[in-house]
């Protein structure tokens, strides 16, 4: 999964994020809050 951060212009790839977590992110009212609570620190990431 790749995420572009609009405020910084940075792009990150998060590895091995399961489809159900991705779907939950897309459905979340706040993508940033969901990312911080459920993805960052749990899945390996690469800065692109």
CHARMM-style PDB file with segment names, atoms N, HN, CA, C and O in Angstrom:
ATOM      1  N   UNK     1       0.845  -1.150   0.000  1.00  0.00      PROA
ATOM      2  CA  UNK     1       0.000   0.000   0.000  1.00  0.00      PROA
ATOM      3  C   UNK     1       0.902   1.228   0.000  1.00  0.00      PROA
ATOM      4  O   UNK     1       1.850   1.298   0.782  1.00  0.00      PROA
ATOM      5  N   UNK     2       0.615   2.204  -0.875  1.00  0.00      PROA
ATOM      6  HN  UNK     2      -0.155   2.147  -1.511  1.00  0.00      PROA
ATOM      7  CA  UNK     2       1.375   3.458  -0.895  1.00  0.00      PROA
ATOM      8  C   UNK     2       0.482   4.608  -0.478  1.00  0.00      PROA
ATOM      9  O   UNK     2      -0.695   4.676  -0.832  1.00  0.00      PROA
ATOM     10  N   UNK     3       1.071   5.501   0.279  1.00  0.00      PROA
ATOM     11  HN  UNK     3       2.027   5.446   0.567  1.00  0.00      PROA
ATOM     12  CA  UNK     3       0.346   6.681   0.753  1.00  0.00      PROA
ATOM     13  C   UNK     3       1.172   7.923   0.437  1.00  0.00      PROA
ATOM     14  O   UNK     3       2.361   7.998   0.747  1.00  0.00      PROA
ATOM     15  N   UNK     4       0.509   8.898  -0.191  1.00  0.00      PROA
ATOM     16  HN  UNK     4      -0.457   8.837  -0.443  1.00  0.00      PROA
ATOM     17  CA  UNK     4       1.099  10.211  -0.429  1.00  0.00      PROA
ATOM     18  C   UNK     4       0.592  11.148   0.650  1.00  0.00      PROA
ATOM     19  O   UNK     4      -0.611  11.245   0.890  1.00  0.00      PROA
ATOM     20  N   UNK     5       1.523  11.840   1.299  1.00  0.00      PROA
ATOM     21  HN  UNK     5       2.501  11.761   1.103  1.00  0.00      PROA
ATOM     22  CA  UNK     5       1.159  12.799   2.331  1.00  0.00      PROA
ATOM     23  C   UNK     5       1.119  14.190   1.701  1.00  0.00      PROA
ATOM     24  O   UNK     5       2.148  14.744   1.314  1.00  0.00      PROA
ATOM     25  N   UNK     6      -0.075  14.733   1.609  1.00  0.00      PROA
ATOM     26  HN  UNK     6      -0.911  14.283   1.924  1.00  0.00      PROA
ATOM     27  CA  UNK     6      -0.287  16.003   0.911  1.00  0.00      PROA
ATOM     28  C   UNK     6       0.498  17.153   1.541  1.00  0.00      PROA
ATOM     29  O   UNK     6       1.025  18.009   0.830  1.00  0.00      PROA
ATOM     30  N   UNK     7       0.575  17.175   2.858  1.00  0.00      PROA
ATOM     31  HN  UNK     7       0.146  16.480   3.435  1.00  0.00      PROA
ATOM     32  CA  UNK     7       1.227  18.315   3.525  1.00  0.00      PROA
ATOM     33  C   UNK     7       2.733  18.338   3.295  1.00  0.00      PROA
ATOM     34  O   UNK     7       3.320  19.415   3.183  1.00  0.00      PROA
ATOM     35  N   UNK     8       3.371  17.168   3.223  1.00  0.00      PROA
ATOM     36  HN  UNK     8       2.894  16.294   3.314  1.00  0.00      PROA
ATOM     37  CA  UNK     8       4.831  17.124   3.077  1.00  0.00      PROA
ATOM     38  C   UNK     8       5.278  16.738   1.676  1.00  0.00      PROA
ATOM     39  O   UNK     8       6.431  16.960   1.305  1.00  0.00      PROA
ATOM     40  N   UNK     9       4.360  16.155   0.889  1.00  0.00      PROA
ATOM     41  HN  UNK     9       3.423  15.974   1.191  1.00  0.00      PROA
ATOM     42  CA  UNK     9       4.727  15.678  -0.439  1.00  0.00      PROA
ATOM     43  C   UNK     9       5.477  14.354  -0.426  1.00  0.00      PROA
ATOM     44  O   UNK     9       5.932  13.888  -1.470  1.00  0.00      PROA
ATOM     45  N   UNK    10       5.608  13.744   0.746  1.00  0.00      PROA
ATOM     46  HN  UNK    10       5.238  14.122   1.595  1.00  0.00      PROA
ATOM     47  CA  UNK    10       6.328  12.482   0.852  1.00  0.00      PROA
ATOM     48  C   UNK    10       5.415  11.317   0.509  1.00  0.00      PROA
ATOM     49  O   UNK    10       4.194  11.400   0.643  1.00  0.00      PROA
ATOM     50  N   UNK    11       6.037  10.224   0.060  1.00  0.00      PROA
ATOM     51  HN  UNK    11       7.029  10.157  -0.050  1.00  0.00      PROA
ATOM     52  CA  UNK    11       5.307   8.996  -0.258  1.00  0.00      PROA
ATOM     53  C   UNK    11       5.951   7.846   0.495  1.00  0.00      PROA
ATOM     54  O   UNK    11       7.174   7.710   0.533  1.00  0.00      PROA
ATOM     55  N   UNK    12       5.102   7.022   1.092  1.00  0.00      PROA
ATOM     56  HN  UNK    12       4.108   7.133   1.061  1.00  0.00      PROA
ATOM     57  CA  UNK    12       5.561   5.845   1.817  1.00  0.00      PROA
ATOM     58  C   UNK    12       4.862   4.608   1.286  1.00  0.00      PROA
ATOM     59  O   UNK    12       3.698   4.656   0.889  1.00  0.00      PROA
ATOM     60  N   UNK    13       5.580   3.511   1.284  1.00  0.00      PROA
ATOM     61  HN  UNK    13       6.525   3.472   1.607  1.00  0.00      PROA
ATOM     62  CA  UNK    13       5.001   2.203   0.975  1.00  0.00      PROA
ATOM     63  C   UNK    13       4.953   1.402   2.261  1.00  0.00      PROA
ATOM     64  O   UNK    13       5.977   1.210   2.917  1.00  0.00      PROA
ATOM     65  N   UNK    14       3.767   0.933   2.624  1.00  0.00      PROA
ATOM     66  HN  UNK    14       2.935   1.088   2.091  1.00  0.00      PROA
ATOM     67  CA  UNK    14       3.574   0.077   3.783  1.00  0.00      PROA
ATOM     68  C   UNK    14       3.439  -1.354   3.283  1.00  0.00      PROA
ATOM     69  O   UNK    14       2.614  -1.646   2.418  1.00  0.00      PROA
ATOM     70  N   UNK    15       4.258  -2.244   3.836  1.00  0.00      PROA
ATOM     71  HN  UNK    15       4.928  -2.007   4.539  1.00  0.00      PROA
ATOM     72  CA  UNK    15       4.346  -3.608   3.338  1.00  0.00      PROA
ATOM     73  C   UNK    15       3.399  -4.547   4.079  1.00  0.00      PROA
ATOM     74  O   UNK    15       3.187  -4.428   5.286  1.00  0.00      PROA
ATOM     75  N   UNK    16       2.842  -5.480   3.322  1.00  0.00      PROA
ATOM     76  HN  UNK    16       3.014  -5.577   2.342  1.00  0.00      PROA
ATOM     77  CA  UNK    16       2.035  -6.573   3.870  1.00  0.00      PROA
ATOM     78  C   UNK    16       0.803  -6.116   4.644  1.00  0.00      PROA
ATOM     79  O   UNK    16       0.393  -6.770   5.603  1.00  0.00      PROA
ATOM     80  N   UNK    17       0.217  -5.005   4.235  1.00  0.00      PROA
ATOM     81  HN  UNK    17       0.550  -4.473   3.456  1.00  0.00      PROA
ATOM     82  CA  UNK    17      -1.024  -4.549   4.867  1.00  0.00      PROA
ATOM     83  C   UNK    17      -2.161  -5.423   4.329  1.00  0.00      PROA
ATOM     84  O   UNK    17      -2.383  -5.466   3.119  1.00  0.00      PROA
ATOM     85  N   UNK    18      -2.877  -6.114   5.205  1.00  0.00      PROA
ATOM     86  HN  UNK    18      -2.696  -6.079   6.188  1.00  0.00      PROA
ATOM     87  CA  UNK    18      -3.951  -7.003   4.751  1.00  0.00      PROA
ATOM     88  C   UNK    18      -5.083  -6.222   4.071  1.00  0.00      PROA
ATOM     89  O   UNK    18      -5.315  -5.056   4.389  1.00  0.00      PROA
ATOM     90  N   UNK    19      -5.778  -6.866   3.144  1.00  0.00      PROA
ATOM     91  HN  UNK    19      -5.589  -7.813   2.885  1.00  0.00      PROA
ATOM     92  CA  UNK    19      -6.875  -6.193   2.437  1.00  0.00      PROA
ATOM     93  C   UNK    19      -7.961  -5.639   3.359  1.00  0.00      PROA
ATOM     94  O   UNK    19      -8.529  -4.587   3.067  1.00  0.00      PROA
ATOM     95  N   UNK    20      -8.259  -6.320   4.459  1.00  0.00      PROA
ATOM     96  HN  UNK    20      -7.797  -7.175   4.696  1.00  0.00      PROA
ATOM     97  CA  UNK    20      -9.299  -5.808   5.350  1.00  0.00      PROA
ATOM     98  C   UNK    20      -8.867  -4.529   6.065  1.00  0.00      PROA
ATOM     99  O   UNK    20      -9.700  -3.667   6.344  1.00  0.00      PROA
ATOM    100  N   UNK    21      -7.578  -4.400   6.364  1.00  0.00      PROA
ATOM    101  HN  UNK    21      -6.902  -5.101   6.138  1.00  0.00      PROA
ATOM    102  CA  UNK    21      -7.067  -3.168   6.987  1.00  0.00      PROA
ATOM    103  C   UNK    21      -7.097  -2.031   5.969  1.00  0.00      PROA
ATOM    104  O   UNK    21      -7.456  -0.903   6.305  1.00  0.00      PROA
ATOM    105  N   UNK    22      -6.723  -2.327   4.731  1.00  0.00      PROA
ATOM    106  HN  UNK    22      -6.431  -3.243   4.458  1.00  0.00      PROA
ATOM    107  CA  UNK    22      -6.787  -1.311   3.670  1.00  0.00      PROA
ATOM    108  C   UNK    22      -8.231  -0.838   3.477  1.00  0.00      PROA
ATOM    109  O   UNK    22      -8.486   0.362   3.374  1.00  0.00      PROA
ATOM    110  N   UNK    23      -9.166  -1.777   3.427  1.00  0.00      PROA
ATOM    111  HN  UNK    23      -8.959  -2.752   3.510  1.00  0.00      PROA
ATOM    112  CA  UNK    23     -10.576  -1.420   3.258  1.00  0.00      PROA
ATOM    113  C   UNK    23     -11.065  -0.556   4.421  1.00  0.00      PROA
ATOM    114  O   UNK    23     -11.811   0.402   4.220  1.00  0.00      PROA
ATOM    115  N   UNK    24     -10.644  -0.899   5.625  1.00  0.00      PROA
ATOM    116  HN  UNK    24     -10.039  -1.678   5.789  1.00  0.00      PROA
ATOM    117  CA  UNK    24     -11.031  -0.106   6.794  1.00  0.00      PROA
ATOM    118  C   UNK    24     -10.441   1.299   6.719  1.00  0.00      PROA
ATOM    119  O   UNK    24     -11.100   2.267   7.099  1.00  0.00      PROA
ATOM    120  N   UNK    25      -9.225   1.418   6.239  1.00  0.00      PROA
ATOM    121  HN  UNK    25      -8.690   0.632   5.930  1.00  0.00      PROA
ATOM    122  CA  UNK    25      -8.610   2.743   6.055  1.00  0.00      PROA
ATOM    123  C   UNK    25      -9.425   3.577   5.070  1.00  0.00      PROA
ATOM    124  O   UNK    25      -9.695   4.752   5.317  1.00  0.00      PROA
ATOM    125  N   UNK    26      -9.812   2.967   3.961  1.00  0.00      PROA
ATOM    126  HN  UNK    26      -9.592   2.012   3.760  1.00  0.00      PROA
ATOM    127  CA  UNK    26     -10.571   3.692   2.941  1.00  0.00      PROA
ATOM    128  C   UNK    26     -11.948   4.114   3.463  1.00  0.00      PROA
ATOM    129  O   UNK    26     -12.488   5.129   3.023  1.00  0.00      PROA
ATOM    130  N   UNK    27     -12.513   3.352   4.388  1.00  0.00      PROA
ATOM    131  HN  UNK    27     -12.074   2.528   4.745  1.00  0.00      PROA
ATOM    132  CA  UNK    27     -13.829   3.667   4.932  1.00  0.00      PROA
ATOM    133  C   UNK    27     -13.778   4.588   6.153  1.00  0.00      PROA
ATOM    134  O   UNK    27     -14.810   5.095   6.592  1.00  0.00      PROA
ATOM    135  N   UNK    28     -12.596   4.801   6.694  1.00  0.00      PROA
ATOM    136  HN  UNK    28     -11.757   4.388   6.338  1.00  0.00      PROA
ATOM    137  CA  UNK    28     -12.461   5.584   7.931  1.00  0.00      PROA
ATOM    138  C   UNK    28     -12.806   7.053   7.693  1.00  0.00      PROA
ATOM    139  O   UNK    28     -12.440   7.617   6.662  1.00  0.00      PROA
ATOM    140  N   UNK    29     -13.504   7.670   8.639  1.00  0.00      PROA
ATOM    141  HN  UNK    29     -13.801   7.211   9.477  1.00  0.00      PROA
ATOM    142  CA  UNK    29     -13.810   9.090   8.503  1.00  0.00      PROA
ATOM    143  C   UNK    29     -12.554   9.963   8.548  1.00  0.00      PROA
ATOM    144  O   UNK    29     -12.515  11.026   7.928  1.00  0.00      PROA
ATOM    145  N   UNK    30     -11.531   9.520   9.280  1.00  0.00      PROA
ATOM    146  HN  UNK    30     -11.563   8.657   9.784  1.00  0.00      PROA
ATOM    147  CA  UNK    30     -10.256  10.235   9.321  1.00  0.00      PROA
ATOM    148  C   UNK    30      -9.153   9.254   8.929  1.00  0.00      PROA
ATOM    149  O   UNK    30      -8.774   8.380   9.707  1.00  0.00      PROA
ATOM    150  N   UNK    31      -8.648   9.419   7.709  1.00  0.00      PROA
ATOM    151  HN  UNK    31      -8.956  10.129   7.077  1.00  0.00      PROA
ATOM    152  CA  UNK    31      -7.585   8.529   7.217  1.00  0.00      PROA
ATOM    153  C   UNK    31      -6.332   8.657   8.076  1.00  0.00      PROA
ATOM    154  O   UNK    31      -5.678   7.656   8.370  1.00  0.00      PROA
ATOM    155  N   UNK    32      -5.993   9.872   8.477  1.00  0.00      PROA
ATOM    156  HN  UNK    32      -6.524  10.685   8.238  1.00  0.00      PROA
ATOM    157  CA  UNK    32      -4.792  10.099   9.276  1.00  0.00      PROA
ATOM    158  C   UNK    32      -4.867   9.432  10.639  1.00  0.00      PROA
ATOM    159  O   UNK    32      -3.897   8.824  11.091  1.00  0.00      PROA
ATOM    160  N   UNK    33      -6.010   9.543  11.293  1.00  0.00      PROA
ATOM    161  HN  UNK    33      -6.798  10.037  10.926  1.00  0.00      PROA
ATOM    162  CA  UNK    33      -6.177   8.907  12.597  1.00  0.00      PROA
ATOM    163  C   UNK    33      -6.097   7.393  12.467  1.00  0.00      PROA
ATOM    164  O   UNK    33      -5.449   6.733  13.279  1.00  0.00      PROA
ATOM    165  N   UNK    34      -6.750   6.842  11.455  1.00  0.00      PROA
ATOM    166  HN  UNK    34      -7.277   7.378  10.795  1.00  0.00      PROA
ATOM    167  CA  UNK    34      -6.710   5.398  11.253  1.00  0.00      PROA
ATOM    168  C   UNK    34      -5.277   4.948  10.967  1.00  0.00      PROA
ATOM    169  O   UNK    34      -4.818   3.951  11.523  1.00  0.00      PROA
ATOM    170  N   UNK    35      -4.581   5.668  10.117  1.00  0.00      PROA
ATOM    171  HN  UNK    35      -4.954   6.478   9.665  1.00  0.00      PROA
ATOM    172  CA  UNK    35      -3.193   5.338   9.795  1.00  0.00      PROA
ATOM    173  C   UNK    35      -2.342   5.318  11.060  1.00  0.00      PROA
ATOM    174  O   UNK    35      -1.574   4.381  11.281  1.00  0.00      PROA
ATOM    175  N   UNK    36      -2.477   6.337  11.878  1.00  0.00      PROA
ATOM    176  HN  UNK    36      -3.101   7.098  11.698  1.00  0.00      PROA
ATOM    177  CA  UNK    36      -1.691   6.411  13.117  1.00  0.00      PROA
ATOM    178  C   UNK    36      -2.050   5.317  14.104  1.00  0.00      PROA
ATOM    179  O   UNK    36      -1.172   4.775  14.775  1.00  0.00      PROA
ATOM    180  N   UNK    37      -3.326   4.988  14.200  1.00  0.00      PROA
ATOM    181  HN  UNK    37      -4.040   5.429  13.655  1.00  0.00      PROA
ATOM    182  CA  UNK    37      -3.783   4.025  15.201  1.00  0.00      PROA
ATOM    183  C   UNK    37      -3.621   2.565  14.788  1.00  0.00      PROA
ATOM    184  O   UNK    37      -3.468   1.695  15.646  1.00  0.00      PROA
ATOM    185  N   UNK    38      -3.653   2.287  13.485  1.00  0.00      PROA
ATOM    186  HN  UNK    38      -3.777   2.994  12.789  1.00  0.00      PROA
ATOM    187  CA  UNK    38      -3.734   0.892  13.041  1.00  0.00      PROA
ATOM    188  C   UNK    38      -2.651   0.441  12.067  1.00  0.00      PROA
ATOM    189  O   UNK    38      -2.518  -0.757  11.815  1.00  0.00      PROA
ATOM    190  N   UNK    39      -1.877   1.370  11.514  1.00  0.00      PROA
ATOM    191  HN  UNK    39      -1.986   2.343  11.718  1.00  0.00      PROA
ATOM    192  CA  UNK    39      -0.906   0.976  10.485  1.00  0.00      PROA
ATOM    193  C   UNK    39       0.521   1.366  10.866  1.00  0.00      PROA
ATOM    194  O   UNK    39       1.415   0.520  10.860  1.00  0.00      PROA
ATOM    195  N   UNK    40       0.738   2.627  11.195  1.00  0.00      PROA
ATOM    196  HN  UNK    40       0.012   3.314  11.200  1.00  0.00      PROA
ATOM    197  CA  UNK    40       2.094   3.061  11.559  1.00  0.00      PROA
ATOM    198  C   UNK    40       2.594   2.278  12.765  1.00  0.00      PROA
ATOM    199  O   UNK    40       1.890   2.130  13.764  1.00  0.00      PROA
ATOM    200  N   UNK    41       3.813   1.783  12.656  1.00  0.00      PROA
ATOM    201  HN  UNK    41       4.385   1.903  11.844  1.00  0.00      PROA
ATOM    202  CA  UNK    41       4.417   1.031  13.742  1.00  0.00      PROA
ATOM    203  C   UNK    41       4.034  -0.436  13.771  1.00  0.00      PROA
ATOM    204  O   UNK    41       4.623  -1.215  14.521  1.00  0.00      PROA
ATOM    205  N   UNK    42       3.055  -0.824  12.967  1.00  0.00      PROA
ATOM    206  HN  UNK    42       2.576  -0.191  12.358  1.00  0.00      PROA
ATOM    207  CA  UNK    42       2.627  -2.234  12.911  1.00  0.00      PROA
ATOM    208  C   UNK    42       3.079  -2.914  11.630  1.00  0.00      PROA
ATOM    209  O   UNK    42       3.265  -4.130  11.591  1.00  0.00      PROA
ATOM    210  N   UNK    43       3.252  -2.117  10.582  1.00  0.00      PROA
ATOM    211  HN  UNK    43       3.101  -1.129  10.614  1.00  0.00      PROA
ATOM    212  CA  UNK    43       3.670  -2.644   9.292  1.00  0.00      PROA
ATOM    213  C   UNK    43       4.934  -1.918   8.860  1.00  0.00      PROA
ATOM    214  O   UNK    43       5.071  -0.710   9.056  1.00  0.00      PROA
ATOM    215  N   UNK    44       5.847  -2.663   8.273  1.00  0.00      PROA
ATOM    216  HN  UNK    44       5.735  -3.644   8.114  1.00  0.00      PROA
ATOM    217  CA  UNK    44       7.094  -2.076   7.796  1.00  0.00      PROA
ATOM    218  C   UNK    44       6.778  -1.030   6.731  1.00  0.00      PROA
ATOM    219  O   UNK    44       5.876  -1.217   5.913  1.00  0.00      PROA
ATOM    220  N   UNK    45       7.527   0.071   6.747  1.00  0.00      PROA
ATOM    221  HN  UNK    45       8.259   0.222   7.411  1.00  0.00      PROA
ATOM    222  CA  UNK    45       7.319   1.113   5.753  1.00  0.00      PROA
ATOM    223  C   UNK    45       8.649   1.516   5.127  1.00  0.00      PROA
ATOM    224  O   UNK    45       9.715   1.438   5.738  1.00  0.00      PROA
ATOM    225  N   UNK    46       8.529   1.947   3.882  1.00  0.00      PROA
ATOM    226  HN  UNK    46       7.663   2.010   3.386  1.00  0.00      PROA
ATOM    227  CA  UNK    46       9.670   2.445   3.130  1.00  0.00      PROA
ATOM    228  C   UNK    46       9.343   3.831   2.606  1.00  0.00      PROA
ATOM    229  O   UNK    46       8.272   4.048   2.038  1.00  0.00      PROA
ATOM    230  N   UNK    47      10.254   4.763   2.792  1.00  0.00      PROA
ATOM    231  HN  UNK    47      11.123   4.587   3.254  1.00  0.00      PROA
ATOM    232  CA  UNK    47      10.066   6.087   2.209  1.00  0.00      PROA
ATOM    233  C   UNK    47      10.502   6.015   0.760  1.00  0.00      PROA
ATOM    234  O   UNK    47      11.607   5.562   0.462  1.00  0.00      PROA
ATOM    235  N   UNK    48       9.643   6.457  -0.140  1.00  0.00      PROA
ATOM    236  HN  UNK    48       8.745   6.825   0.102  1.00  0.00      PROA
ATOM    237  CA  UNK    48       9.951   6.393  -1.574  1.00  0.00      PROA
ATOM    238  C   UNK    48      10.441   7.723  -2.105  1.00  0.00      PROA
ATOM    239  OT1 UNK    48      10.743   7.839  -3.293  1.00  0.00      PROA
TER     240      UNK     48
END
